Amino acid sequence: MRHDLKVPFAEKDQAKKLGARWDAARKRWYIDGGLDPAVFARWQPAPHDASAAAAPAPASRRAASASAEAKVQVGSRYVALPRVCDCLPWEDCDACRLQAWPK
């Protein structure tokens, strides 16, 4: 049975000496069922606290995070071009290109 670990980069050599293995595809350290999980207790991921997740955030924090999410940041050379057809925004169709760019 596989047990995933949360090993900080600074402690990777210690975990490796104890027998932990690196899974490059998942980018995680893990141990197989043959090793004692108690040895790796300090790197066991902590379960999420359900009571903290269920509690609503204070109104001031919610408002601050909502305003930060609503801001659209663009570069200094950004020019908003009007859409003239129903093509997707990331597609550059001929109709939009010909009518939107200034002459």
C-alpha positions, 0 to 999 in steps of 0.5 A: 500500500502506498502512502504519500508524504509531504517532504520539504525540499530541505529534508528530502535527503533524510527521507530518502535515507529512511527509504522514501521514494520520489514519484516524478510523475506526481512530484511527491515522495511516498513509501511502500507498504513494506516500510513502517509509516511511524518512522515517517510520521513528521511528513504525513500530510495533515487531514483538512480541518472540516470545522474550519472550512465550514466556518464562514469568513469574516465580511471584511476578508470576503470583501477584500478577496472579492475586490482583489479577484475582480481586478483585471490587470493588463499591461501598459500597451493593452488596447481593448479591441471591439468584437464585431462577430461571435467568434471566440475571444482568443481566435483572430478571425478576418472580420474582427481583424479588418474592422477592429484595428484602427486605420 
